[in-house]
Amino acid sequence: MSTMAVKKVKNDVTCFHCGKPRHVKANYYRLIGFPPNFKFIKYKGNAGGSSSSKPTLAYQVSTIKAIAENVADDLSQITLSKEQVHKLMTLLNDQIHGTTNPNISFSPISPRPQVNVAGRCIIIGSTSKLLIDQLKVTLSSYFKLKDLGNLQYFLSLEIARSSKGIVISQRKFVLEMLEEYGLLGSKPSSIPVAVNLKMVHSDENLLANPTCYRQLIGKLMYITLTRPYISYGVQMLTQFMDKPIEVHMVAANKILKYLKNSPGQGLFLSKHSELQLVPFSNSDWADCSETKRSLTGFCVFLG
């Protein structure tokens, strides 16, 4: 929780535009900030040039300092709820990162902390450790937090760190799936999909429990986050979610047996690699077994 106190300013005037005190309409926008689509009027300078009426960053900082000097501790305290704190932080975030000042430039990879929330866990990511520490201090002043250190496990994603980068895998998740579907003692498969495998819809040999098939395909889709090379087989099996048959379940189990070869394999994200966008595509003429239409596939890697 946070407390604030506000001190009255000597010049207690009221703005006729918004009805709030301590400013007039002439300097209304200079105090609260300009709207996103505000059109600034250019005026000719003394030397024949032109200058914009847009306030500089130094002016905005000085305005904030002037307002902060009017804050005192001798008045009544105002207590904010968690919802009000969240709303305040959202508004401040919009004001800070919504600036269009031409004097400010941003690098392609911003050190600004990125915050992801899932349940009771909060992940803070940034290229600057100083900004992460500052954000931790700010959040701990409003909420009771426990620092768990560097990220190691989150939503079935395992993160291993080294001096060269990080490795993201789903070893525990794969082993749990093998145990759930009774494949821990099975022989691993060397390929995820059989060569020249063609599957079609059929009303024969329907699965007695299609929900089990749908759950398996959903989990395999999640594993493609760290094992993208099984995407083709998983995508092919997703076409039969409505009425899966035994052949489809056998093919899905084959992908799971393929993952048994190396359950801890994942993606390596190098610390020194350049940011690149690499797409791959492939097409097969009239390859669909049911419609005889051409198939197109693509895969995009960023990083």
C-alpha positions in Angstrom: 0.0 0.0 0.0 1.1 3.5 -0.5 0.3 6.9 1.1 0.3 10.3 -0.5 -0.3 13.8 0.7 -1.0 16.9 -1.3 -0.4 20.5 -0.3 -2.5 23.3 -1.6 -0.8 25.8 -3.9 -0.9 29.5 -3.1 -2.6 30.4 -6.5 -5.8 28.5 -6.0 -7.4 29.1 -9.4 -9.8 26.9 -11.3 -9.6 25.8 -14.9 -12.8 26.6 -16.9 -11.9 23.8 -19.4 -11.8 20.8 -17.0 -13.0 22.3 -13.7 -9.9 21.3 -11.8 -7.9 23.7 -9.6 -4.4 25.1 -9.7 -4.2 25.8 -13.4 -5.9 27.7 -16.2 -7.0 26.7 -19.7 -3.9 28.3 -21.3 -1.5 25.9 -19.7 -3.9 22.9 -19.4 -2.1 20.6 -21.7 1.4 21.5 -20.4 0.4 20.2 -17.0 -1.4 17.0 -17.8 0.3 16.1 -21.1 -0.7 16.5 -24.7 -3.3 14.2 -26.4 -1.8 11.5 -28.8 -3.3 13.2 -31.9 -2.7 16.8 -30.8 -1.6 19.0 -33.7 1.1 21.5 -32.7 1.3 24.9 -34.4 4.6 26.1 -35.7 5.6 29.7 -35.1 8.4 31.6 -36.9 11.4 32.3 -34.8 13.3 35.6 -34.4 16.0 34.4 -36.8 13.6 33.5 -39.6 13.5 29.8 -38.7 10.5 27.9 -37.3 10.1 26.3 -33.9 7.4 23.9 -32.6 5.3 24.7 -29.6 5.7 21.1 -28.4 7.3 21.0 -24.9 10.7 19.6 -24.6 11.7 16.7 -22.3 13.5 19.2 -20.0 10.3 21.3 -19.7 8.3 18.2 -18.8 10.8 17.1 -16.2 10.9 20.6 -14.7 7.0 20.6 -14.6 7.0 17.3 -12.7 9.6 18.6 -10.2 7.5 21.8 -9.6 4.5 19.7 -8.9 6.5 17.4 -6.6 7.7 20.3 -4.6 4.1 21.1 -3.6 3.8 17.7 -1.9 4.0 17.7 2.0 3.6 15.2 4.8 1.4 17.3 7.1 -2.0 16.6 5.6 -4.3 13.7 5.6 -3.1 10.4 4.1 -4.7 8.8 1.1 -4.7 5.0 0.9 -4.8 3.3 -2.5 -6.3 -0.1 -3.1 -4.5 -2.7 -5.3 -6.9 -2.0 -8.1 -6.1 1.7 -7.9 -2.4 1.0 -7.9 -2.8 -1.2 -11.0 -4.8 1.5 -12.8 -2.2 4.2 -11.8 0.7 2.1 -13.1 -1.1 1.5 -16.3 -1.7 5.2 -16.8 1.9 6.0 -16.0 3.1 3.3 -18.4 1.0 4.8 -21.2 2.3 8.3 -20.5 5.9 7.2 -20.4 6.0 5.0 -23.5 3.5 7.0 -25.5 5.8 9.9 -26.0 6.5 11.2 -29.5 9.3 13.6 -28.6 11.7 13.8 -31.6 14.6 14.4 -29.2 14.2 10.9 -27.8 15.5 7.9 -29.7 14.9 4.2 -28.9 17.2 1.2 -29.7 15.8 -1.8 -31.5 16.1 -3.9 -28.3 14.7 -1.9 -25.5 16.0 -2.5 -21.9 12.5 -1.7 -20.6 11.4 -4.5 -18.3 8.8 -6.9 -19.7 6.4 -8.3 -17.2 4.5 -11.6 -17.6 1.9 -12.8 -15.1 0.6 -16.3 -14.7 -1.3 -17.2 -11.6 0.8 -16.1 -8.7 4.1 -16.0 -10.6 5.5 -12.9 -12.1 8.3 -13.0 -14.7 10.4 -9.9 -15.2 12.7 -9.8 -18.3 15.1 -7.1 -19.4 18.6 -6.5 -20.8 19.3 -4.3 -17.8 19.7 -5.9 -14.4 19.5 -2.4 -12.8 16.0 -1.9 -14.3 14.9 -5.3 -13.0 16.1 -4.5 -9.5 14.4 -1.1 -9.5 11.1 -2.7 -10.6 11.3 -5.3 -7.9 11.8 -2.6 -5.3 8.8 -0.7 -6.7 6.5 -3.7 -6.7 7.6 -4.8 -3.2 6.5 -1.4 -1.9 2.9 -2.2 -2.9 2.7 -6.0 -2.7 4.2 -8.8 -0.6 6.6 -10.6 -2.9 9.1 -13.4 -2.7 12.1 -13.3 -5.1 12.7 -16.8 -6.6 15.8 -15.8 -8.4 16.6 -16.5 -12.0 13.9 -18.2 -14.1 14.3 -22.0 -14.1 10.8 -23.5 -14.6 7.6 -21.9 -15.8 4.5 -23.4 -17.4 6.3 -26.7 -18.2 9.2 -24.8 -19.8 12.6 -25.5 -18.3 15.3 -22.9 -18.7 19.1 -23.7 -18.4 21.6 -20.9 -18.4 25.2 -20.7 -19.5 27.7 -18.0 -20.5 26.8 -18.6 -24.2 23.0 -18.3 -23.8 20.0 -20.2 -22.6 18.4 -23.6 -23.5 14.6 -24.0 -23.3 13.3 -27.5 -23.1 10.3 -29.5 -21.8 11.9 -32.6 -20.5 9.7 -33.0 -17.4 6.5 -32.5 -19.5 7.6 -35.1 -22.1 8.4 -37.7 -19.4 5.0 -37.1 -17.7 3.2 -37.6 -21.1 5.1 -40.9 -21.7 4.0 -42.1 -18.2 0.4 -40.9 -18.7 0.0 -42.8 -22.0 1.9 -45.9 -20.8 4.9 -45.5 -23.2 7.8 -45.3 -20.8 8.7 -48.9 -21.5 8.1 -48.7 -25.3 10.8 -48.7 -28.0 11.7 -45.2 -29.2 11.0 -44.2 -32.8 13.7 -42.8 -35.0 11.3 -40.6 -37.0 8.2 -38.7 -35.9 6.0 -39.6 -38.9 6.1 -42.7 -41.2 7.3 -42.0 -44.7 4.5 -41.5 -47.3 1.9 -41.7 -44.6 -1.6 -40.8 -45.9 -4.5 -40.4 -43.5 -8.1 -39.7 -44.3 -11.4 -39.4 -42.5 -13.3 -42.6 -41.9 -16.3 -43.9 -39.9 -14.7 -47.3 -39.2 -12.7 -48.1 -36.1 -13.6 -44.9 -34.3 -11.9 -44.4 -30.9 -14.1 -45.2 -27.9 -12.6 -42.2 -26.1 -11.9 -39.4 -28.6 -11.2 -37.0 -25.7 -8.0 -38.9 -24.9 -6.8 -38.3 -28.5 -7.7 -34.6 -28.4 -5.8 -34.1 -25.2 -2.8 -35.8 -26.6 -2.8 -33.7 -29.7 -3.2 -30.5 -27.6 -0.1 -31.4 -25.5 1.9 -32.2 -28.6 1.0 -28.8 -30.0 2.4 -27.2 -26.8 5.6 -29.2 -27.2 6.2 -27.7 -30.6 7.3 -24.6 -28.8 10.6 -26.2 -28.1 10.5 -29.1 -30.7 9.4 -27.3 -33.9 10.4 -30.3 -36.2 7.3 -32.3 -35.0 5.0 -29.5 -36.3 4.3 -31.3 -39.6 3.0 -34.5 -38.0 1.1 -32.7 -35.3 -0.6 -30.4 -37.8 -1.6 -33.4 -39.9 -3.2 -35.1 -36.9 -5.1 -32.0 -35.9 -7.3 -32.4 -39.0 -9.0 -35.4 -37.4 -10.0 -34.0 -34.0 -13.7 -34.4 -34.8 -13.8 -38.2 -35.4 -10.4 -39.8 -34.7 -9.8 -43.4 -35.5 -7.3 -46.0 -34.3 -4.8 -45.2 -37.1 -4.7 -41.6 -35.9 -4.0 -42.6 -32.3 -1.2 -44.9 -33.5 0.4 -42.0 -35.4 0.1 -39.7 -32.4 1.8 -42.3 -30.2 4.6 -42.6 -32.8 5.4 -38.9 -32.3 5.5 -39.4 -28.6 7.8 -42.3 -29.0 10.1 -40.1 -31.2 10.3 -37.6 -28.3 11.4 -40.4 -26.0 14.8 -40.5 -27.9 15.8 -37.2 -26.4 13.2 -35.8 -24.0 15.6 -33.1 -22.8 16.3 -31.7 -26.2 15.2 -28.1 -26.8 16.0 -24.7 -28.3 19.3 -22.9 -27.8 19.1 -19.1 -27.8 22.6 -17.7 -28.2 23.6 -14.7 -26.2 25.7 -13.3 -29.1 23.5 -14.0 -32.1 22.0 -11.2 -34.2 18.3 -10.7 -34.4 17.3 -12.4 -37.7 14.0 -13.4 -39.2 14.5 -16.7 -41.2 11.4 -18.2 -42.9 11.1 -21.6 -44.6 8.4 -22.8 -46.8 7.4 -25.9 -48.8 4.6 -26.9 -51.1 3.3 -30.2 -52.5 1.3 -30.3 -55.7 -2.1 -32.0 -55.2 -0.8 -33.9 -52.2 -4.0 -33.9 -50.0 -5.4 -37.4 -49.9 -9.0 -36.3 -49.6 -9.4 -33.1 -51.6 -6.4 -33.6 -54.0 -5.4 -30.0 -53.4 -1.9 -28.7 -53.0 -0.4 -28.3 -49.6 1.7 -25.5 -48.4 3.7 -25.3 -45.2 5.9 -22.7 -43.6 8.0 -22.2 -40.5 9.5 -18.9 -39.3 12.4 -18.5 -36.8 13.0 -15.1 -35.1 16.3 -14.8 -33.2 
